């Protein structure tokens, strides 16, 4: 219903412009209709209260900290796996050296 009223208001303004200025102002009336309709249909900018802004900032900080914590855990896990692989490789090399010495 609100959209219909906004379209009606825009068409009335454009119609009045066309009626007052005659047949030569058809293009201007259409442009005026589109402009007024755009102005009426666009939502205005809503400003956040400081409390909401602070909550949002805190949420973003919390998410960033969680992301960093996950990244550090992943790096630690990769380092642990790398060290475990190196230890297995060294152990395998030592066993191979022992086998070669015993021959």
Jmol script that loads the backbone (N, CA, C; Angstrom):
load data "model"
ATOM      1  N   UNK A   1       0.822  -1.191   0.000  1.00  0.00           N
ATOM      2  CA  UNK A   1       0.000   0.000   0.000  1.00  0.00           C
ATOM      3  C   UNK A   1       0.872   1.262   0.000  1.00  0.00           C
ATOM      4  N   UNK A   2       1.962   1.229   0.778  1.00  0.00           N
ATOM      5  CA  UNK A   2       2.847   2.391   0.831  1.00  0.00           C
ATOM      6  C   UNK A   2       3.506   2.641  -0.521  1.00  0.00           C
ATOM      7  N   UNK A   3       3.880   1.552  -1.190  1.00  0.00           N
ATOM      8  CA  UNK A   3       4.527   1.696  -2.499  1.00  0.00           C
ATOM      9  C   UNK A   3       3.551   2.310  -3.493  1.00  0.00           C
ATOM     10  N   UNK A   4       2.301   1.865  -3.431  1.00  0.00           N
ATOM     11  CA  UNK A   4       1.287   2.425  -4.328  1.00  0.00           C
ATOM     12  C   UNK A   4       1.120   3.924  -4.088  1.00  0.00           C
ATOM     13  N   UNK A   5       1.099   4.328  -2.823  1.00  0.00           N
ATOM     14  CA  UNK A   5       0.969   5.760  -2.520  1.00  0.00           C
ATOM     15  C   UNK A   5       2.187   6.549  -3.007  1.00  0.00           C
ATOM     16  N   UNK A   6       3.358   5.977  -2.889  1.00  0.00           N
ATOM     17  CA  UNK A   6       4.563   6.658  -3.363  1.00  0.00           C
ATOM     18  C   UNK A   6       4.540   6.821  -4.879  1.00  0.00           C
ATOM     19  N   UNK A   7       4.098   5.783  -5.576  1.00  0.00           N
ATOM     20  CA  UNK A   7       3.977   5.873  -7.039  1.00  0.00           C
ATOM     21  C   UNK A   7       2.937   6.914  -7.416  1.00  0.00           C
ATOM     22  N   UNK A   8       1.830   6.940  -6.673  1.00  0.00           N
ATOM     23  CA  UNK A   8       0.763   7.910  -6.937  1.00  0.00           C
ATOM     24  C   UNK A   8       1.264   9.341  -6.726  1.00  0.00           C
ATOM     25  N   UNK A   9       2.005   9.574  -5.660  1.00  0.00           N
ATOM     26  CA  UNK A   9       2.536  10.921  -5.388  1.00  0.00           C
ATOM     27  C   UNK A   9       3.508  11.340  -6.487  1.00  0.00           C
ATOM     28  N   UNK A  10       4.393  10.424  -6.888  1.00  0.00           N
ATOM     29  CA  UNK A  10       5.356  10.750  -7.948  1.00  0.00           C
ATOM     30  C   UNK A  10       4.645  11.048  -9.260  1.00  0.00           C
ATOM     31  N   UNK A  11       3.605  10.277  -9.572  1.00  0.00           N
ATOM     32  CA  UNK A  11       2.879  10.521 -10.824  1.00  0.00           C
ATOM     33  C   UNK A  11       2.087  11.820 -10.760  1.00  0.00           C
ATOM     34  N   UNK A  12       1.552  12.162  -9.589  1.00  0.00           N
ATOM     35  CA  UNK A  12       0.835  13.437  -9.451  1.00  0.00           C
ATOM     36  C   UNK A  12       1.782  14.618  -9.655  1.00  0.00           C
ATOM     37  N   UNK A  13       2.957  14.553  -9.078  1.00  0.00           N
ATOM     38  CA  UNK A  13       3.929  15.640  -9.241  1.00  0.00           C
ATOM     39  C   UNK A  13       4.330  15.773 -10.707  1.00  0.00           C
ATOM     40  N   UNK A  14       4.616  14.635 -11.354  1.00  0.00           N
ATOM     41  CA  UNK A  14       5.001  14.675 -12.770  1.00  0.00           C
ATOM     42  C   UNK A  14       3.835  15.146 -13.633  1.00  0.00           C
ATOM     43  N   UNK A  15       2.619  14.719 -13.299  1.00  0.00           N
ATOM     44  CA  UNK A  15       1.435  15.156 -14.052  1.00  0.00           C
ATOM     45  C   UNK A  15       1.197  16.646 -13.920  1.00  0.00           C
ATOM     46  N   UNK A  16       1.361  17.174 -12.713  1.00  0.00           N
ATOM     47  CA  UNK A  16       1.209  18.620 -12.517  1.00  0.00           C
ATOM     48  C   UNK A  16       2.266  19.387 -13.310  1.00  0.00           C
ATOM     49  N   UNK A  17       3.480  18.891 -13.315  1.00  0.00           N
ATOM     50  CA  UNK A  17       4.544  19.538 -14.094  1.00  0.00           C
ATOM     51  C   UNK A  17       4.185  19.562 -15.583  1.00  0.00           C
ATOM     52  N   UNK A  18       3.694  18.426 -16.076  1.00  0.00           N
ATOM     53  CA  UNK A  18       3.331  18.333 -17.491  1.00  0.00           C
ATOM     54  C   UNK A  18       2.161  19.261 -17.810  1.00  0.00           C
ATOM     55  N   UNK A  19       1.183  19.313 -16.927  1.00  0.00           N
ATOM     56  CA  UNK A  19      -0.002  20.149 -17.146  1.00  0.00           C
ATOM     57  C   UNK A  19       0.363  21.637 -17.127  1.00  0.00           C
ATOM     58  N   UNK A  20       1.267  22.030 -16.220  1.00  0.00           N
ATOM     59  CA  UNK A  20       1.628  23.445 -16.102  1.00  0.00           C
ATOM     60  C   UNK A  20       2.527  23.910 -17.251  1.00  0.00           C
ATOM     61  N   UNK A  21       3.369  23.035 -17.801  1.00  0.00           N
ATOM     62  CA  UNK A  21       4.342  23.460 -18.799  1.00  0.00           C
ATOM     63  C   UNK A  21       3.993  23.045 -20.223  1.00  0.00           C
ATOM     64  N   UNK A  22       2.931  22.319 -20.421  1.00  0.00           N
ATOM     65  CA  UNK A  22       2.478  21.997 -21.767  1.00  0.00           C
ATOM     66  C   UNK A  22       3.114  20.747 -22.344  1.00  0.00           C
ATOM     67  N   UNK A  23       2.841  20.541 -23.657  1.00  0.00           N
ATOM     68  CA  UNK A  23       3.256  19.319 -24.342  1.00  0.00           C
ATOM     69  C   UNK A  23       4.765  19.198 -24.516  1.00  0.00           C
ATOM     70  N   UNK A  24       5.461  20.291 -24.505  1.00  0.00           N
ATOM     71  CA  UNK A  24       6.900  20.255 -24.749  1.00  0.00           C
ATOM     72  C   UNK A  24       7.691  19.712 -23.554  1.00  0.00           C
ATOM     73  N   UNK A  25       7.069  19.607 -22.401  1.00  0.00           N
ATOM     74  CA  UNK A  25       7.792  19.181 -21.193  1.00  0.00           C
ATOM     75  C   UNK A  25       7.542  17.713 -20.849  1.00  0.00           C
ATOM     76  N   UNK A  26       7.240  16.892 -21.845  1.00  0.00           N
ATOM     77  CA  UNK A  26       6.975  15.473 -21.598  1.00  0.00           C
ATOM     78  C   UNK A  26       8.188  14.733 -21.056  1.00  0.00           C
ATOM     79  N   UNK A  27       9.334  14.982 -21.677  1.00  0.00           N
ATOM     80  CA  UNK A  27      10.558  14.313 -21.233  1.00  0.00           C
ATOM     81  C   UNK A  27      10.930  14.729 -19.814  1.00  0.00           C
ATOM     82  N   UNK A  28      10.778  16.015 -19.514  1.00  0.00           N
ATOM     83  CA  UNK A  28      11.099  16.522 -18.174  1.00  0.00           C
ATOM     84  C   UNK A  28      10.148  15.916 -17.147  1.00  0.00           C
ATOM     85  N   UNK A  29       8.868  15.762 -17.516  1.00  0.00           N
ATOM     86  CA  UNK A  29       7.887  15.180 -16.596  1.00  0.00           C
ATOM     87  C   UNK A  29       8.235  13.722 -16.290  1.00  0.00           C
ATOM     88  N   UNK A  30       8.656  12.984 -17.321  1.00  0.00           N
ATOM     89  CA  UNK A  30       9.038  11.580 -17.102  1.00  0.00           C
ATOM     90  C   UNK A  30      10.287  11.499 -16.218  1.00  0.00           C
ATOM     91  N   UNK A  31      11.262  12.354 -16.499  1.00  0.00           N
ATOM     92  CA  UNK A  31      12.479  12.371 -15.681  1.00  0.00           C
ATOM     93  C   UNK A  31      12.151  12.758 -14.241  1.00  0.00           C
ATOM     94  N   UNK A  32      11.260  13.717 -14.065  1.00  0.00           N
ATOM     95  CA  UNK A  32      10.841  14.136 -12.728  1.00  0.00           C
ATOM     96  C   UNK A  32      10.125  12.999 -12.009  1.00  0.00           C
ATOM     97  N   UNK A  33       9.267  12.273 -12.731  1.00  0.00           N
ATOM     98  CA  UNK A  33       8.568  11.124 -12.148  1.00  0.00           C
ATOM     99  C   UNK A  33       9.574  10.085 -11.648  1.00  0.00           C
ATOM    100  N   UNK A  34      10.545   9.747 -12.488  1.00  0.00           N
ATOM    101  CA  UNK A  34      11.542   8.741 -12.109  1.00  0.00           C
ATOM    102  C   UNK A  34      12.371   9.219 -10.919  1.00  0.00           C
ATOM    103  N   UNK A  35      12.771  10.483 -10.928  1.00  0.00           N
ATOM    104  CA  UNK A  35      13.579  11.021  -9.830  1.00  0.00           C
ATOM    105  C   UNK A  35      12.803  11.020  -8.510  1.00  0.00           C
ATOM    106  N   UNK A  36      11.564  11.511  -8.549  1.00  0.00           N
ATOM    107  CA  UNK A  36      10.747  11.563  -7.320  1.00  0.00           C
ATOM    108  C   UNK A  36      10.462  10.154  -6.820  1.00  0.00           C
ATOM    109  N   UNK A  37      10.176   9.238  -7.729  1.00  0.00           N
ATOM    110  CA  UNK A  37       9.923   7.857  -7.328  1.00  0.00           C
ATOM    111  C   UNK A  37      11.175   7.244  -6.689  1.00  0.00           C
ATOM    112  N   UNK A  38      12.321   7.517  -7.263  1.00  0.00           N
ATOM    113  CA  UNK A  38      13.576   7.024  -6.692  1.00  0.00           C
ATOM    114  C   UNK A  38      13.787   7.575  -5.287  1.00  0.00           C
ATOM    115  N   UNK A  39      13.567   8.873  -5.121  1.00  0.00           N
ATOM    116  CA  UNK A  39      13.754   9.504  -3.809  1.00  0.00           C
ATOM    117  C   UNK A  39      12.789   8.919  -2.783  1.00  0.00           C
ATOM    118  N   UNK A  40      11.571   8.647  -3.198  1.00  0.00           N
ATOM    119  CA  UNK A  40      10.585   8.117  -2.258  1.00  0.00           C
ATOM    120  C   UNK A  40      10.834   6.647  -1.912  1.00  0.00           C
ATOM    121  N   UNK A  41      11.381   5.890  -2.847  1.00  0.00           N
ATOM    122  CA  UNK A  41      11.552   4.460  -2.604  1.00  0.00           C
ATOM    123  C   UNK A  41      12.876   4.098  -1.932  1.00  0.00           C
ATOM    124  N   UNK A  42      13.869   4.963  -2.016  1.00  0.00           N
ATOM    125  CA  UNK A  42      15.164   4.674  -1.394  1.00  0.00           C
ATOM    126  C   UNK A  42      15.032   4.795   0.120  1.00  0.00           C
ATOM    127  N   UNK A  43      15.602   3.796   0.802  1.00  0.00           N
ATOM    128  CA  UNK A  43      15.564   3.835   2.262  1.00  0.00           C
ATOM    129  C   UNK A  43      16.595   4.833   2.770  1.00  0.00           C
ATOM    130  N   UNK A  44      16.246   5.610   3.755  1.00  0.00           N
ATOM    131  CA  UNK A  44      17.225   6.557   4.307  1.00  0.00           C
ATOM    132  C   UNK A  44      18.292   5.815   5.115  1.00  0.00           C
ATOM    133  N   UNK A  45      19.423   6.457   5.274  1.00  0.00           N
ATOM    134  CA  UNK A  45      20.516   5.873   6.049  1.00  0.00           C
ATOM    135  C   UNK A  45      20.125   5.887   7.521  1.00  0.00           C
ATOM    136  N   UNK A  46      20.277   4.728   8.152  1.00  0.00           N
ATOM    137  CA  UNK A  46      19.971   4.631   9.578  1.00  0.00           C
ATOM    138  C   UNK A  46      21.288   4.598  10.344  1.00  0.00           C
ATOM    139  N   UNK A  47      21.417   5.479  11.288  1.00  0.00           N
ATOM    140  CA  UNK A  47      22.630   5.528  12.091  1.00  0.00           C
ATOM    141  C   UNK A  47      22.487   4.592  13.277  1.00  0.00           C
ATOM    142  N   UNK A  48      23.568   3.883  13.576  1.00  0.00           N
ATOM    143  CA  UNK A  48      23.554   2.973  14.710  1.00  0.00           C
ATOM    144  C   UNK A  48      23.796   3.746  15.995  1.00  0.00           C
ATOM    145  N   UNK A  49      23.220   3.215  17.033  1.00  0.00           N
ATOM    146  CA  UNK A  49      23.507   3.803  18.333  1.00  0.00           C
ATOM    147  C   UNK A  49      24.925   3.391  18.733  1.00  0.00           C
ATOM    148  N   UNK A  50      25.568   4.153  19.592  1.00  0.00           N
ATOM    149  CA  UNK A  50      26.935   3.794  20.018  1.00  0.00           C
ATOM    150  C   UNK A  50      27.010   2.417  20.671  1.00  0.00           C
ATOM    151  N   UNK A  51      25.965   2.025  21.385  1.00  0.00           N
ATOM    152  CA  UNK A  51      25.978   0.712  22.033  1.00  0.00           C
ATOM    153  C   UNK A  51      25.990  -0.401  20.983  1.00  0.00           C
ATOM    154  N   UNK A  52      25.164  -0.262  19.952  1.00  0.00           N
ATOM    155  CA  UNK A  52      25.143  -1.265  18.888  1.00  0.00           C
ATOM    156  C   UNK A  52      26.478  -1.308  18.158  1.00  0.00           C
ATOM    157  N   UNK A  53      27.057  -0.152  17.927  1.00  0.00           N
ATOM    158  CA  UNK A  53      28.342  -0.087  17.244  1.00  0.00           C
ATOM    159  C   UNK A  53      29.414  -0.793  18.074  1.00  0.00           C
ATOM    160  N   UNK A  54      29.425  -0.557  19.387  1.00  0.00           N
ATOM    161  CA  UNK A  54      30.396  -1.214  20.267  1.00  0.00           C
ATOM    162  C   UNK A  54      30.203  -2.725  20.270  1.00  0.00           C
ATOM    163  N   UNK A  55      28.936  -3.165  20.318  1.00  0.00           N
ATOM    164  CA  UNK A  55      28.667  -4.602  20.271  1.00  0.00           C
ATOM    165  C   UNK A  55      29.204  -5.212  18.981  1.00  0.00           C
ATOM    166  N   UNK A  56      28.977  -4.522  17.881  1.00  0.00           N
ATOM    167  CA  UNK A  56      29.454  -5.012  16.587  1.00  0.00           C
ATOM    168  C   UNK A  56      30.979  -5.083  16.567  1.00  0.00           C
ATOM    169  N   UNK A  57      31.632  -4.056  17.081  1.00  0.00           N
ATOM    170  CA  UNK A  57      33.098  -4.043  17.119  1.00  0.00           C
ATOM    171  C   UNK A  57      33.618  -5.181  17.995  1.00  0.00           C
ATOM    172  N   UNK A  58      32.969  -5.413  19.132  1.00  0.00           N
ATOM    173  CA  UNK A  58      33.381  -6.506  20.018  1.00  0.00           C
ATOM    174  C   UNK A  58      33.211  -7.859  19.330  1.00  0.00           C
ATOM    175  N   UNK A  59      32.108  -8.026  18.612  1.00  0.00           N
ATOM    176  CA  UNK A  59      31.890  -9.281  17.891  1.00  0.00           C
ATOM    177  C   UNK A  59      32.971  -9.497  16.837  1.00  0.00           C
ATOM    178  N   UNK A  60      33.329  -8.437  16.132  1.00  0.00           N
ATOM    179  CA  UNK A  60      34.368  -8.550  15.110  1.00  0.00           C
ATOM    180  C   UNK A  60      35.715  -8.904  15.743  1.00  0.00           C
ATOM    181  N   UNK A  61      36.039  -8.277  16.887  1.00  0.00           N
ATOM    182  CA  UNK A  61      37.287  -8.591  17.582  1.00  0.00           C
ATOM    183  C   UNK A  61      37.298 -10.047  18.037  1.00  0.00           C
ATOM    184  N   UNK A  62      36.159 -10.509  18.563  1.00  0.00           N
ATOM    185  CA  UNK A  62      36.058 -11.875  19.045  1.00  0.00           C
ATOM    186  C   UNK A  62      36.251 -12.869  17.895  1.00  0.00           C
ATOM    187  N   UNK A  63      35.620 -12.598  16.768  1.00  0.00           N
ATOM    188  CA  UNK A  63      35.770 -13.477  15.604  1.00  0.00           C
ATOM    189  C   UNK A  63      37.212 -13.489  15.116  1.00  0.00           C
ATOM    190  N   UNK A  64      37.847 -12.329  15.127  1.00  0.00           N
ATOM    191  CA  UNK A  64      39.246 -12.246  14.677  1.00  0.00           C
ATOM    192  C   UNK A  64      40.152 -13.028  15.620  1.00  0.00           C
ATOM    193  N   UNK A  65      39.918 -12.896  16.931  1.00  0.00           N
ATOM    194  CA  UNK A  65      40.718 -13.639  17.901  1.00  0.00           C
ATOM    195  C   UNK A  65      40.522 -15.141  17.731  1.00  0.00           C
ATOM    196  N   UNK A  66      39.271 -15.560  17.493  1.00  0.00           N
ATOM    197  CA  UNK A  66      39.004 -16.978  17.279  1.00  0.00           C
ATOM    198  C   UNK A  66      39.721 -17.477  16.027  1.00  0.00           C
ATOM    199  N   UNK A  67      39.687 -16.673  14.985  1.00  0.00           N
ATOM    200  CA  UNK A  67      40.360 -17.052  13.739  1.00  0.00           C
ATOM    201  C   UNK A  67      41.864 -17.181  13.953  1.00  0.00           C
ATOM    202  N   UNK A  68      42.450 -16.221  14.682  1.00  0.00           N
ATOM    203  CA  UNK A  68      43.882 -16.285  14.963  1.00  0.00           C
ATOM    204  C   UNK A  68      44.226 -17.496  15.828  1.00  0.00           C
ATOM    205  N   UNK A  69      43.360 -17.808  16.796  1.00  0.00           N
ATOM    206  CA  UNK A  69      43.599 -18.970  17.654  1.00  0.00           C
ATOM    207  C   UNK A  69      43.566 -20.255  16.829  1.00  0.00           C
ATOM    208  N   UNK A  70      42.620 -20.346  15.918  1.00  0.00           N
ATOM    209  CA  UNK A  70      42.531 -21.530  15.063  1.00  0.00           C
ATOM    210  C   UNK A  70      43.767 -21.637  14.174  1.00  0.00           C
ATOM    211  N   UNK A  71      44.207 -20.506  13.628  1.00  0.00           N
ATOM    212  CA  UNK A  71      45.402 -20.520  12.774  1.00  0.00           C
ATOM    213  C   UNK A  71      46.636 -20.959  13.555  1.00  0.00           C
ATOM    214  N   UNK A  72      46.784 -20.476  14.788  1.00  0.00           N
ATOM    215  CA  UNK A  72      47.952 -20.878  15.586  1.00  0.00           C
ATOM    216  C   UNK A  72      47.891 -22.365  15.927  1.00  0.00           C
ATOM    217  N   UNK A  73      46.698 -22.870  16.224  1.00  0.00           N
ATOM    218  CA  UNK A  73      46.565 -24.302  16.502  1.00  0.00           C
ATOM    219  C   UNK A  73      46.917 -25.124  15.272  1.00  0.00           C
ATOM    220  N   UNK A  74      46.487 -24.649  14.106  1.00  0.00           N
ATOM    221  CA  UNK A  74      46.816 -25.370  12.875  1.00  0.00           C
ATOM    222  C   UNK A  74      48.316 -25.357  12.622  1.00  0.00           C
ATOM    223  N   UNK A  75      48.960 -24.219  12.865  1.00  0.00           N
ATOM    224  CA  UNK A  75      50.409 -24.139  12.677  1.00  0.00           C
ATOM    225  C   UNK A  75      51.131 -25.062  13.651  1.00  0.00           C
ATOM    226  N   UNK A  76      50.671 -25.095  14.905  1.00  0.00           N
ATOM    227  CA  UNK A  76      51.279 -25.982  15.898  1.00  0.00           C
ATOM    228  C   UNK A  76      51.121 -27.442  15.478  1.00  0.00           C
ATOM    229  N   UNK A  77      49.949 -27.780  14.982  1.00  0.00           N
ATOM    230  CA  UNK A  77      49.696 -29.152  14.544  1.00  0.00           C
ATOM    231  C   UNK A  77      50.588 -29.516  13.352  1.00  0.00           C
ATOM    232  N   UNK A  78      50.734 -28.591  12.411  1.00  0.00           N
ATOM    233  CA  UNK A  78      51.609 -28.844  11.265  1.00  0.00           C
ATOM    234  C   UNK A  78      53.057 -29.011  11.712  1.00  0.00           C
ATOM    235  N   UNK A  79      53.500 -28.183  12.650  1.00  0.00           N
ATOM    236  CA  UNK A  79      54.860 -28.288  13.169  1.00  0.00           C
ATOM    237  C   UNK A  79      55.066 -29.616  13.894  1.00  0.00           C
ATOM    238  N   UNK A  80      54.071 -30.023  14.671  1.00  0.00           N
ATOM    239  CA  UNK A  80      54.155 -31.294  15.387  1.00  0.00           C
ATOM    240  C   UNK A  80      54.231 -32.463  14.400  1.00  0.00           C
ATOM    241  N   UNK A  81      53.415 -32.419  13.355  1.00  0.00           N
ATOM    242  CA  UNK A  81      53.456 -33.480  12.348  1.00  0.00           C
ATOM    243  C   UNK A  81      54.792 -33.495  11.611  1.00  0.00           C
ATOM    244  N   UNK A  82      55.317 -32.321  11.326  1.00  0.00           N
ATOM    245  CA  UNK A  82      56.615 -32.221  10.648  1.00  0.00           C
ATOM    246  C   UNK A  82      57.715 -32.833  11.513  1.00  0.00           C
ATOM    247  N   UNK A  83      57.702 -32.495  12.808  1.00  0.00           N
ATOM    248  CA  UNK A  83      58.713 -33.045  13.718  1.00  0.00           C
ATOM    249  C   UNK A  83      58.563 -34.559  13.852  1.00  0.00           C
ATOM    250  N   UNK A  84      57.321 -35.030  13.920  1.00  0.00           N
ATOM    251  CA  UNK A  84      57.094 -36.470  14.025  1.00  0.00           C
ATOM    252  C   UNK A  84      57.595 -37.181  12.772  1.00  0.00           C
ATOM    253  N   UNK A  85      57.357 -36.595  11.625  1.00  0.00           N
ATOM    254  CA  UNK A  85      57.858 -37.195  10.379  1.00  0.00           C
ATOM    255  C   UNK A  85      59.383 -37.201  10.345  1.00  0.00           C
ATOM    256  N   UNK A  86      60.000 -36.124  10.808  1.00  0.00           N
ATOM    257  CA  UNK A  86      61.467 -36.076  10.848  1.00  0.00           C
ATOM    258  C   UNK A  86      62.019 -37.141  11.788  1.00  0.00           C
ATOM    259  N   UNK A  87      61.380 -37.303  12.948  1.00  0.00           N
ATOM    260  CA  UNK A  87      61.842 -38.312  13.905  1.00  0.00           C
ATOM    261  C   UNK A  87      61.712 -39.714  13.317  1.00  0.00           C
ATOM    262  N   UNK A  88      60.595 -39.993  12.650  1.00  0.00           N
ATOM    263  CA  UNK A  88      60.416 -41.302  12.018  1.00  0.00           C
ATOM    264  C   UNK A  88      61.471 -41.533  10.936  1.00  0.00           C
ATOM    265  N   UNK A  89      61.732 -40.490  10.170  1.00  0.00           N
ATOM    266  CA  UNK A  89      62.731 -40.595   9.102  1.00  0.00           C
ATOM    267  C   UNK A  89      64.123 -40.852   9.692  1.00  0.00           C
ATOM    268  N   UNK A  90      64.477 -40.145  10.760  1.00  0.00           N
ATOM    269  CA  UNK A  90      65.773 -40.357  11.410  1.00  0.00           C
ATOM    270  C   UNK A  90      65.865 -41.766  11.991  1.00  0.00           C
ATOM    271  N   UNK A  91      64.778 -42.211  12.598  1.00  0.00           N
ATOM    272  CA  UNK A  91      64.760 -43.553  13.176  1.00  0.00           C
ATOM    273  C   UNK A  91      64.935 -44.599  12.075  1.00  0.00           C
ATOM    274  N   UNK A  92      64.271 -44.397  10.964  1.00  0.00           N
ATOM    275  CA  UNK A  92      64.377 -45.330   9.843  1.00  0.00           C
ATOM    276  C   UNK A  92      65.801 -45.339   9.281  1.00  0.00           C
ATOM    277  N   UNK A  93      66.413 -44.155   9.194  1.00  0.00           N
ATOM    278  CA  UNK A  93      67.793 -44.066   8.701  1.00  0.00           C
ATOM    279  C   UNK A  93      68.751 -44.786   9.639  1.00  0.00           C
ATOM    280  N   UNK A  94      68.559 -44.601  10.957  1.00  0.00           N
ATOM    281  CA  UNK A  94      69.430 -45.270  11.930  1.00  0.00           C
ATOM    282  C   UNK A  94      69.282 -46.781  11.836  1.00  0.00           C
ATOM    283  N   UNK A  95      68.043 -47.253  11.702  1.00  0.00           N
ATOM    284  CA  UNK A  95      67.821 -48.693  11.576  1.00  0.00           C
ATOM    285  C   UNK A  95      68.487 -49.231  10.314  1.00  0.00           C
ATOM    286  N   UNK A  96      68.398 -48.463   9.232  1.00  0.00           N
ATOM    287  CA  UNK A  96      69.033 -48.875   7.981  1.00  0.00           C
ATOM    288  C   UNK A  96      70.552 -48.904   8.130  1.00  0.00           C
ATOM    289  N   UNK A  97      71.127 -47.909   8.825  1.00  0.00           N
ATOM    290  CA  UNK A  97      72.572 -47.884   9.058  1.00  0.00           C
ATOM    291  C   UNK A  97      73.005 -49.080   9.899  1.00  0.00           C
ATOM    292  N   UNK A  98      72.208 -49.405  10.909  1.00  0.00           N
ATOM    293  CA  UNK A  98      72.530 -50.555  11.766  1.00  0.00           C
ATOM    294  C   UNK A  98      72.489 -51.842  10.954  1.00  0.00           C
ATOM    295  N   UNK A  99      71.501 -51.984  10.083  1.00  0.00           N
ATOM    296  CA  UNK A  99      71.410 -53.181   9.248  1.00  0.00           C
ATOM    297  C   UNK A  99      72.605 -53.280   8.309  1.00  0.00           C
ATOM    298  N   UNK A 100      73.010 -52.132   7.763  1.00  0.00           N
ATOM    299  CA  UNK A 100      74.147 -52.140   6.842  1.00  0.00           C
ATOM    300  C   UNK A 100      75.455 -52.453   7.572  1.00  0.00           C
ATOM    301  N   UNK A 101      75.606 -52.004   8.798  1.00  0.00           N
ATOM    302  CA  UNK A 101      76.817 -52.281   9.576  1.00  0.00           C
ATOM    303  C   UNK A 101      76.888 -53.747   9.966  1.00  0.00           C
ATOM    304  N   UNK A 102      75.758 -54.356  10.235  1.00  0.00           N
ATOM    305  CA  UNK A 102      75.726 -55.750  10.673  1.00  0.00           C
ATOM    306  C   UNK A 102      76.009 -56.715   9.525  1.00  0.00           C
ATOM    307  N   UNK A 103      75.979 -56.328   8.336  1.00  0.00           N
ATOM    308  CA  UNK A 103      76.224 -57.223   7.208  1.00  0.00           C
ATOM    309  C   UNK A 103      77.640 -57.522   7.043  1.00  0.00           C
TER     310      UNK A 103
END
end "model"
wireframe off; spacefill off
backbone 0.3
color backbone group
